[in-house]
Amino acid sequence: MSDNDFTIKADVIIDFITNYQEKNPIILAYVRPESNEVNYEKSIIKGVSKYGEVVYLANLNGRLFIRDQLITDHYSSQYRFSVYTKKEIEKYPELVKNFEDHFHVKFEDADIIGPFDAILKMDISDEDLFNSIVGKDDFLKFCGQTIKKIKQYYVVNYNMPYLIKKYSPQSNVFVIAIRLHSEEINFMEINQSIFEQMQLNKNPLIGEDILKSMEWNEKIKRTYHVSRNHLTATFDMLDFIIRNNGSHLNLSETPFGMMLIDDYGFTVDDILSMKDRQLFYINDDKGRRLINILDEANNLSMKDCASMLKKLEF
């Protein structure tokens, strides 16, 4: 039987059952392919389980990521900047100014390239580009994107090629979703609980020797992912909860998605546009400004996050 004929399924241990009456938020965590081992899985389960009830548990084969284009879809904004790069930055004058102020070079004169071009032009592997370390003056993070100055090049979203490559047919990814006991539970507290369990169980962080100068909550991103707010949790659920029958969730099956549709008048297309674009102009008490909605949603309650999204310019 060829791969084309083979039916790819998630190895689901606890399947997701939709409960439209239950309003409490859901948070999702998953390991990276390099850390898909039992000891890491145990640390994540112990770290999250005291905060709620397990509503989904599965191992996702790498073929699912390829079939459903999960990585390029989940990181759609970063992927778009990786491919169209300078043209994409030019759409936002604020990003151009931020670039010029940080690197002290005119935007039009700068050799700004995406990571796929960088691999070819610099004759560097995707892994070496991923692991490259530069000083703070040669690094800029803005609106969910990153730029590293390497040689004469300004490389946007250096991590994308290696990130995509890691999710190969040979990889497996452990995924767990928890319905929280209360909306008052802080997402960062759950993240810290997982990190502490990994320390307790002596689970080494992936690439910790390279990232030794970073804070713990940045170091862990190569080892595992955990939803950081209600908006990312919603997008995580759409992409990484795959049922026994192979289907993904509808927006109305996610607690925050249901709230946005039922209580705030958003359409499914509105919310999927947010997932794809991520960069929006907002009008609020700080004036009109450009934001990455995934960053802006940090530390907001469900209602405050919904109110913030109502102020976006579509």
N, C-alpha and C positions, 0 to 999 in steps of 0.2 A: 504494500500500500504506500503510495507516495504521500509527501507532506500535503499536497493539494487535496488529497482525498481524506486526509486524517482530520477528524473532528476534534478541534482543540477545546478543552473544557477546563474551567477552574477546579482545583481540588478543594471543594467547599466542605468545611467541617461543621460550621453553623451557618445555615443559609439565612439571608435577610428576609424578614417577614414585615411587610408594610403595616404600620399601625397609625392610621390618620388621627386617632384620638390622643395619642401620646405626643405632647408638645415639647418635651425636654430635648435639649440639643444632643447631637451625636458628634463625637470626635473620632478621627481615624488615624491610625499609625501603621507604618510598614517599614520593614528593613530594606536596606539597599542590597543588590545582588551579592556583594562581597561579604555581607554579614548575615546571609540567610542560613543561620545555623541554630540548633536547638537552644544553645546557651543564650544567644541574643533574643530569641523568641520568648524565652522564659522571663528575661528581664523586662521586656516590653509588657508582657501579660501582667506580671507583678506590679509594674509601675502604673498601669492604667486601671486595673480591675477594681481597686478600692474606691474609684470615683464613680462607678456606674455598672451597668449590666452589659455583658457581651451580646451584641446583636448581629455580629458577622465575624467569621473566622475562616480564613482560606489561605491556600498557597496558589499563587498565580504563576503559571509557566510563562517563560519568556516569549513563547510563540503568541500568547495573547497580547502582549505589548506590541508586537510587530503587526499582528492581524488588525488590531483596533487602533494602531498608531497612537498609543496611549501617551508616550513621552512627548512627541511633537505637539500633540493636542493639549496635553496638560500644561506644557510650558509654551503655549502658542505665542505669547507676546515676546518672550525671550528668543524663540526660534525665528520669529519674523525679523527681529532686529539682527539676528545672526546671519540671515540670508540677504536682506535688503539694506541693512546697516546704515550707511551714510544717508541714503534717501529717507529712511525711517526716522532718523534723528532730526533731519531737516524739517519734518512736519511740525516740530515743537520748538519754537524759539527759545523757550526756557532751557531745554536740554543743550542747545547750541551754546547759550550763554554759560551754563554750568560747566560745559566742556572747556570753553575758552578761559574761564576764570580759574579753573583748577590746573590746567596744563600750560597756561600762558602761551598759547599758540592760536593763530587764526584757524577757525574751523575749516574754511575752504582750502587752506594750505596743508592741512594735516592728512597724513596717510592713514585713514580710518578704514579698517577692514573687518570682515566677519571671521569667525574662527575656522571655517572651512577653507576660506582663501588663505588664512594665516598658515595652515598646515602645508599648503603648496608653496607659498612664497617664502616661508622661513625654513622649509625642509625640516619640519619638526613633527614628531608623532602626536596623535591626539592625547595620549597619556602624558607626554612631557609638557604639552601645552596646558593640560588640566592641572598639573602639579607645579607649574611655574610660579615662583614667588617674586614679587617686586616690592619696592619700598612704598610707603604711603603716598609719596608725591607722584608715583607712577601708577596709582590705582584710584579709580573713581567708581562709586556705586551711586546710581541715580535712577529713580522711578522704576525699580525692579530690574535694572540692567547693570552690567559691570563693564568697565573698560580697564585694560591693562596696557601700559606702554612697554613694549618689548622691542628692543632695537629702535628702529625709526617708526615702527608700526603702533597704532592704537587699536588693540584687538577687542572687539565687543563680544561679550558673553563667551569667553574663552572655554567654558566648560561644556558647551553643547555637544560637540562631536563625540567626546568620550562618554558623556552621559547617555547618549543614544546608543552607542556601541555596547555599553555594559548590559543593556537589556537584550541579550541574545537568545536564540532558541535554547541554549543550555542553562540559562539562568532561571531561578525561582525566587519569588518574592512573597514573604509572609505578610498578611494583611489582617488587621483586627480593627473592629469598630465598636465603640462603647457608647451606649446611651447614658448620659450623665444623670446622677441623682438630682441635680439642681442646676439651674441656669447660672447660679452665683459662682460656680466652680471656675477658677481661673485656668485658662489653657496653659499658661506658662508654668503653673504649679504642677500640672500633669507632666509636662515636658521634663521638669526638674526631677520629678519622681522616677521617670524612666532612667534618666542619667544617673541618679543615685543608685538605682538597682544595678546598672551596668558596672559602676564602680565597686559595689558590694560583691558582685559576682566575678569581678576581675575580667570583664569583657573589654578588650582593648578597642579604642576608637580607631576607625579607619583613617589613615593618614595623619595621626596625631603628631608624629614627629615633624611633619611638614607644616602643620598648622599650630605649632606650639605657642605662638605669640597671640593666638586668638582667644576670645572668651569661650567658655564651655558651650554656650548655646549656638555658637557658630561652628565649633569643632564637630558637633554631633551630626551636622547635616550630611556628612559623607557616610555615616553609619546607619542612621534611621531618619524617618520623616514622621512628624506628628503635626496634625492640624494646629495652626496658631491662632485662628479666630473663626467666627461663625461662617464667614464667607469662604475661606479656604477649606473648611470642613465640608461645605456644600459641594464645592468643586471636586474635592477629594472623593466624596461619596459617588458622584456621577462617573468618575473615571475608574475607581479602583474597587468598587463593590460590583462583582460580577456573579450573578446567580448560577445555580446548578444548571439552568437551561441556557446559559450563555448570555442572558440579557443584562443590560445595565439599568440602573435606576432612572425613573423619571424625576423631574425636578419636584413635583408635588409629593414625592415620597421622602424628600429630605425635610427636616423640621424647619430650617430657615427658608428654603425654597418655597415651602407651603405658606409660610407667613408672608413672604414677599408677594406671592400671587393673591392670596385670599384677603390680606389685610392692607396691602399697600398699592395694589393695582398694577403691579408689574406683570408683563407678559413673559411667556417662556422665552420668546425671542430676545426680549430686553436682557434677561438674566444670562442667556447664552452669549449675547454680545459682550456683556461684562467679562465673562470667562475668557473670551477670545482676545479682547482689546486690552483690558486691565488699566490702561492709561486713559484718564478722562479729565476734562475740566470740571471744576466744581465751584458753585457759588454758595458760600456760607459766611459766617461772621468774620472770617479771615480774608474775605474778598474772593475774587476769581483767581483760581490757581490750578496748576496741573498736579495731579496726584496719581499714584498707583493705588488702586482701590484695595488691593490685598494688604498693602502696608497701612493704609488709612484705617482699615477695619480692626487693627490690633487693639486689644483692651476695651473694645466696645461691647455693650450688651446687644442682644438680638435687636431690640427696639431701636437703640441708638445707631446701630449699624444700618438698619433699614432706613432710618431717617437721613443718615448721611448719603445713602445711595439715591434717595429722592431728590437730592440737590445736584445730581450730575447732569451735565449737558450731553445729550445723546446726538 
